[in-house]
């Protein structure tokens, strides 16, 4: 006859076996309902646009709707904090970027999350080169004149950005540090509203992701002085690089990627990663992203492991640049 102790041990072993089986089974059936993708900025900005293009295709692959939820505030950290605290069941994700998952670390000493500790990387979606932009009637005609003008009028000019820690803020902090100027910063709840202000002539200049700027540049509603990458971008072949235009020290490219709360099942991460990769390989998705000036990452850069390395390296890169700004 089995002793009470042996019986208890057997029950515990059976329970553990069932529990171990239940987790993969749940993940294997994922998803069974709508997924929420948090976008940490206003609708119409580059992160929002890229998210909508990619998740529309991912939803087809996954067989469930993906609803975009725009949550603004504090340079994207409000939304990112919310995502970090969400249930790790795969039904709440976030499209993060260089600002929320790298620049935020040195800029917010009391940040309620840490990009490496509180998130599971899913997939890198796109690189987004940075442009130096200005209102269409800003006096400088080219980048050399821009540099001279901003240096001579540093206390009078202003620079728009999407909040402390956003890509537009971090990249312009880099530019301003190179120029050794401190213009007035004008924050907005997202790059979309900041761009609207630039188009309206309410602000002087900004550093913005190319996705947000291509339509306005082509329409002639704003000026583009240079793109901060080694080579010209195919979507704006007439815009010189910062090296060509005389400011080689300014090199900046942002990125957008999907993250899940820490502890999300590896099986769910793998499912989401596969759906994201399938989207990036789709001809229509690729065309839409490329037309906006995005850089589609090669296969080796699309894994969760590669994204984790990118986040680690980006934090190390931006911390010495942005720490003095706190």
Secondary structure, 3 states (H helix, E strand, C coil): CCCHHHHHHHHHHHHHHHHHHHHHHHHHCCCCCCEEEEECCCCCCHHHHHHHHHHHHHHHHHCCCEEEEECCCHHHHHHHHHHHCCCCCCCEEEEEECHHHHHHHHHCCCCCCCCCCCEEEEEEEEEEEEEEEEECCCCCCCHHHHHHHHHHCCCCCEEEECCCCCHHHHHHHHHHHHHCCCCEEEECCCHHHHHHHHHCCCCCEEEEEHHHHHHHHHHCCEEEEEECCCCCCHHHCCCCEHHHHCCCCCCCEEEEEEEEECCCCHHHHHHHHHHHHHHHCCHHHHHHHHHCCCECCCHHHCCHHHHHHHHHHHHHHHHHHHHHHC
